[in-house]
Amino acid sequence: MAFLEVKHLSKKYAGNDFYSLKDASFTIDQGEIVGLVGKNGSGKSTLLKCIAKSQFPTQGEILFQDQNLYAEEDMLEDFGIMIDPVFFPQISVLENLQLFLKIHQKEHYSNNIKSILELVGLWDARYRKPKDFSFGMKQRTALALALITEPSFILLDEPFVGLDPIGVQHLLQILKNWAQTKKTAMLVSSHQLSELEELCQRFLFIDRGQISEATPAEQKTILIELALPIQETELAQQLANLGARSSSDQIVEIPTDILLSERNQIFQLLAQAKLIKGVLSKRDHLETLFVED
C-alpha cells in the first residue's frame, strides 16, 4: 500500500478551456522524498494545492494511507504544509507558533519551538512580527509552521528560499534524517536544483499539467534532447524497440546497460532524422524544465 496515491487527478479552472492538471497519477511511499520539477505555470502549485485540499480537483482522487483525502475533514491532521505563506502578520513569530499548536491541540510540541526557529534562522527574530519581514523571512516563518509538529507527510513549495547556505544544509540534513528515522514522506517543489538533487530520491516532471516520473538522478542513462517531438511516430516505436524511452516531449533516455549495437542504432536513427539537438546530463535535463518556451 502506497503512503500517498494520486489517481487520475485533473483540475480545470472555471473559464479556462484547458486543464491546469491533467490525468496525474503517482505514488509516494512512507519515508520517501520526491522532488516536483517544472516551469512556472506548469501545474506544480495546482497539484500541491489539490493535495493540501485548498483546491478541489475536477476529476480523480487522492488516497492517504488508503483513505480518500476528501472523505473526512481531519485527513490533513498529520500533514505539514508550506505552499503559500499562511500566518498572522500582526503577531510575533513565537506567538504564531504557539497559536498554531493551540488551534490544532498539539501543544505537546511546544518544546520544538526553539529548535525549529533555530533551524530556519528565526530564533533571534522570534518576538518580531511577520508584517515587517522580507519575503525570505516570511517563507521561513511558513516553513517553521510546516515542521513544528513533526508531521508524517510534508508538502513543501520553495523551502530553501531565504535560507543562508548553512541554513540550507541544516534543513537538508533534518529532512533526510526525518525521512530515515521518522519515515516522514515529502513532496518538495523547488527551482534550486542542487538542493533537490541532494535531497530527493526520485523526481516527478510536470509540463502543461501532465506528469511523467523520472528515474533516480544517479541512474546511468544518456539523455538526448530532440529538435522536434516524436511521440506516436514510427520512429518513436523503433527507438522503444531498441530500449530507448521518452521522459518528456523532446527527451529520449538511453540506458547505458543496453547492448552497444542497440545504442549505436538509436544514435544512427536520430542522426539520420536530424533530430539530435544535444546530449544532456541529468542536471541539464532538470534545468531545461525551467526554461520558458
C-alpha positions as CSV (number, residue, x, y, z in Angstrom):
1,M,0.0,0.0,0.0
2,A,1.4,3.4,-1.0
3,F,1.5,6.1,1.7
4,L,0.0,8.6,-0.7
5,E,-1.6,7.7,-4.0
6,V,-2.8,10.2,-6.6
7,K,-5.1,8.6,-9.2
8,H,-6.0,10.3,-12.5
9,L,-6.2,13.7,-10.9
10,S,-7.3,16.6,-13.2
11,K,-8.1,20.2,-12.5
12,K,-9.8,22.7,-14.9
13,Y,-10.5,26.1,-13.6
14,A,-13.7,27.9,-14.4
15,G,-13.4,30.0,-17.5
16,N,-10.4,28.1,-18.9
17,D,-10.5,25.9,-22.0
18,F,-7.5,23.8,-20.8
19,Y,-6.6,21.6,-17.9
20,S,-4.1,23.1,-15.4
21,L,-3.6,19.5,-14.2
22,K,-4.4,16.5,-16.5
23,D,-4.7,12.9,-15.5
24,A,-1.9,12.9,-12.9
25,S,-1.1,9.6,-11.3
26,F,1.7,8.7,-9.0
27,T,2.5,7.2,-5.6
28,I,4.8,8.2,-2.7
29,D,5.9,5.7,-0.2
30,Q,6.4,6.2,3.5
31,G,9.8,7.8,4.2
32,E,10.3,8.7,0.5
33,I,11.4,12.2,-0.6
34,V,10.1,13.1,-4.1
35,G,11.0,16.3,-6.0
36,L,8.4,18.1,-8.1
37,V,10.1,19.8,-11.1
38,G,8.6,22.0,-13.8
39,K,8.4,25.5,-15.3
40,N,6.4,28.3,-13.8
41,G,2.8,27.7,-14.8
42,S,3.3,24.0,-15.5
43,G,0.8,22.9,-12.8
44,K,3.1,22.4,-9.8
45,S,1.1,24.7,-7.5
46,T,-2.2,23.3,-8.7
47,L,-1.1,19.8,-7.8
48,L,0.2,20.8,-4.3
49,K,-3.0,22.8,-3.6
50,C,-5.2,19.8,-4.5
51,I,-3.2,17.6,-2.2
52,A,-3.5,20.3,0.5
53,K,-7.3,20.5,-0.1
54,S,-7.2,24.2,-0.8
55,Q,-8.3,23.4,-4.4
56,F,-10.7,20.6,-5.3
57,P,-9.9,18.5,-8.4
58,T,-12.2,18.3,-11.3
59,Q,-11.6,14.6,-11.6
60,G,-9.7,11.9,-9.9
61,E,-8.9,11.1,-6.2
62,I,-6.1,11.2,-3.7
63,L,-5.6,8.4,-1.1
64,F,-3.6,8.9,2.1
65,Q,-2.9,5.6,3.8
66,D,-5.6,4.0,1.6
67,Q,-8.3,6.5,2.6
68,N,-9.8,9.2,0.4
69,L,-8.2,12.5,1.4
70,Y,-11.5,14.3,0.8
71,A,-13.7,11.9,2.8
72,E,-13.1,13.5,6.2
73,E,-12.3,16.9,7.5
74,D,-9.4,15.9,9.6
75,M,-7.5,13.9,6.9
76,L,-4.7,16.5,6.9
77,E,-4.1,16.2,10.6
78,D,-0.7,14.6,10.1
79,F,0.4,16.9,7.2
80,G,2.9,19.7,7.3
81,I,2.1,22.2,4.5
82,M,4.2,25.1,3.1
83,I,2.7,26.3,-0.2
84,D,1.6,29.9,0.3
85,P,2.8,31.6,3.5
86,V,0.0,31.4,6.0
87,F,0.3,33.1,9.4
88,F,-1.0,36.1,11.3
89,P,1.2,39.1,10.3
90,Q,0.2,41.2,13.3
91,I,1.6,38.9,16.0
92,S,5.1,37.7,16.6
93,V,6.6,34.6,15.1
94,L,6.7,33.0,18.6
95,E,3.0,33.8,19.1
96,N,2.2,32.4,15.6
97,L,3.7,29.0,16.5
98,Q,2.1,29.0,19.9
99,L,-1.3,29.8,18.4
100,F,-0.9,27.2,15.7
101,L,-0.2,24.5,18.3
102,K,-3.1,25.6,20.4
103,I,-5.6,25.7,17.5
104,H,-4.6,22.2,16.5
105,Q,-4.5,20.9,20.0
106,K,-0.8,19.9,19.7
107,E,0.7,22.0,22.5
108,H,2.8,19.0,23.5
109,Y,5.1,20.0,20.6
110,S,5.9,23.3,22.3
111,N,9.3,22.0,23.1
112,N,10.1,22.0,19.4
113,I,9.7,25.8,19.0
114,K,13.2,26.8,19.8
115,S,14.9,24.1,17.7
116,I,12.6,24.7,14.7
117,L,13.1,28.5,14.8
118,E,16.9,28.0,15.1
119,L,16.7,25.6,12.1
120,V,15.0,28.3,9.9
121,G,17.2,31.1,11.4
122,L,14.4,33.0,13.1
123,W,15.1,32.4,16.8
124,D,16.6,35.8,17.2
125,A,13.6,37.3,15.5
126,R,11.0,35.4,17.5
127,Y,9.5,38.5,19.0
128,R,9.2,40.3,15.7
129,K,6.0,40.4,13.6
130,P,5.9,38.9,10.1
131,K,4.3,42.1,8.7
132,D,7.7,43.7,8.9
133,F,9.6,40.7,7.3
134,S,11.2,40.3,3.9
135,F,9.8,37.7,1.6
136,G,12.5,35.3,2.6
137,M,11.8,35.7,6.3
138,K,8.0,35.1,5.6
139,Q,8.9,31.9,3.8
140,R,11.0,30.8,6.8
141,T,8.0,31.5,9.1
142,A,5.8,29.4,6.9
143,L,8.4,26.6,6.9
144,A,8.6,26.6,10.7
145,L,4.8,26.2,10.9
146,A,5.0,23.2,8.5
147,L,7.7,21.4,10.5
148,I,6.8,22.2,14.1
149,T,4.6,19.1,14.7
150,E,6.9,16.6,13.0
151,P,4.3,15.5,10.5
152,S,4.3,12.2,8.7
153,F,3.8,13.8,5.3
154,I,5.2,17.2,4.3
155,L,4.3,19.4,1.3
156,L,7.0,22.0,0.6
157,D,7.0,24.7,-2.1
158,E,10.3,26.5,-2.4
159,P,11.5,25.7,1.2
160,F,15.1,26.9,0.6
161,V,14.2,30.5,-0.3
162,G,15.5,32.9,2.2
163,L,17.9,30.5,3.9
164,D,21.6,31.1,4.0
165,P,23.9,28.3,2.9
166,I,24.4,27.0,6.4
167,G,20.6,27.0,6.9
168,V,20.0,25.2,3.7
169,Q,22.5,22.4,4.6
170,H,21.0,22.2,8.1
171,L,17.4,21.9,6.6
172,L,18.6,19.2,4.1
173,Q,20.1,17.2,6.9
174,I,17.0,17.5,9.1
175,L,14.6,16.5,6.3
176,K,16.8,13.5,5.2
177,N,17.1,12.4,8.9
178,W,13.3,12.6,9.4
179,A,12.7,10.5,6.2
180,Q,15.1,7.9,7.5
181,T,14.3,7.8,11.3
182,K,10.7,9.0,11.4
183,K,9.7,7.6,8.0
184,T,8.4,11.1,7.0
185,A,7.3,11.3,3.4
186,M,7.7,14.5,1.4
187,L,6.8,16.1,-1.9
188,V,9.2,19.1,-2.5
189,S,8.9,21.7,-5.3
190,S,11.8,23.9,-5.8
191,H,13.8,25.8,-8.5
192,Q,17.0,25.2,-6.6
193,L,18.2,22.1,-8.4
194,S,21.4,21.4,-6.4
195,E,19.3,21.1,-3.2
196,L,16.7,18.9,-4.9
197,E,19.3,16.6,-6.2
198,E,20.9,16.2,-2.8
199,L,17.6,15.7,-1.1
200,C,15.3,13.7,-3.3
201,Q,15.3,10.0,-4.2
202,R,13.0,10.5,-7.2
203,F,11.5,13.3,-9.4
204,L,8.1,14.0,-10.9
205,F,8.4,16.1,-14.0
206,I,5.3,18.2,-14.8
207,D,4.8,20.0,-18.1
208,R,1.5,21.6,-19.2
209,G,-0.3,19.9,-16.3
210,Q,0.9,16.4,-17.3
211,I,3.3,14.4,-15.1
212,S,6.0,11.9,-16.0
213,E,8.1,10.1,-13.5
214,A,11.8,10.3,-13.6
215,T,14.2,7.7,-12.6
216,P,16.6,8.5,-9.7
217,A,19.2,11.1,-10.5
218,E,22.0,8.6,-10.1
219,Q,20.7,6.1,-12.6
220,K,23.0,5.7,-15.6
221,T,21.3,7.0,-18.7
222,I,22.2,9.1,-21.7
223,L,19.7,11.9,-22.3
224,I,19.2,13.1,-25.9
225,E,17.4,16.4,-26.4
226,L,15.5,16.4,-29.7
227,A,14.9,19.2,-32.1
228,L,11.2,18.1,-32.5
229,P,8.8,15.9,-30.5
230,I,8.4,12.3,-31.9
231,Q,5.6,10.9,-29.8
232,E,3.3,8.5,-31.5
233,T,5.5,8.2,-34.6
234,E,7.1,5.2,-36.3
235,L,10.5,6.4,-35.2
236,A,9.4,6.5,-31.5
237,Q,8.3,2.9,-31.8
238,Q,11.6,1.9,-33.4
239,L,13.5,3.6,-30.6
240,A,11.4,1.9,-28.0
241,N,12.0,-1.5,-29.6
242,L,15.8,-0.8,-29.2
243,G,15.4,0.0,-25.4
244,A,15.1,3.8,-25.5
245,R,12.3,5.6,-23.7
246,S,10.8,9.1,-23.7
247,S,10.8,11.0,-20.4
248,S,9.1,14.2,-21.9
249,D,8.1,15.5,-25.3
250,Q,11.6,16.1,-26.6
251,I,13.8,14.0,-24.4
252,V,14.9,10.4,-25.2
253,E,16.6,8.4,-22.5
254,I,19.1,5.6,-23.4
255,P,20.0,3.2,-20.6
256,T,23.8,2.6,-20.6
257,D,23.3,-1.1,-19.8
258,I,21.8,-1.9,-23.2
259,L,23.9,-3.5,-25.9
260,L,26.4,-1.2,-27.6
261,S,25.0,-2.2,-31.0
262,E,21.5,-1.1,-30.0
263,R,22.8,2.2,-28.5
264,N,24.6,2.9,-31.8
265,Q,21.4,2.1,-33.8
266,I,19.4,4.6,-31.6
267,F,22.0,7.3,-32.3
268,Q,22.0,6.4,-36.0
269,L,18.3,6.7,-36.3
270,L,18.2,10.0,-34.6
271,A,21.1,11.4,-36.6
272,Q,19.5,10.3,-39.9
273,A,16.4,12.1,-39.0
274,K,18.5,15.2,-37.9
275,L,16.8,15.3,-34.6
276,I,19.7,15.4,-32.1
277,K,19.8,18.9,-30.5
278,G,22.1,18.0,-27.7
279,V,23.3,15.3,-25.2
280,L,22.3,16.2,-21.6
281,S,23.3,15.2,-18.2
282,K,20.5,14.6,-15.6
283,R,21.3,18.1,-14.2
284,D,21.0,19.6,-17.7
285,H,17.6,17.9,-18.1
286,L,16.3,19.4,-14.9
287,E,17.5,22.8,-15.9
288,T,15.7,22.6,-19.3
289,L,12.4,22.3,-17.4
290,F,12.7,25.8,-16.1
291,V,13.4,27.5,-19.4
292,E,10.3,29.2,-20.7
293,D,9.1,28.3,-24.2
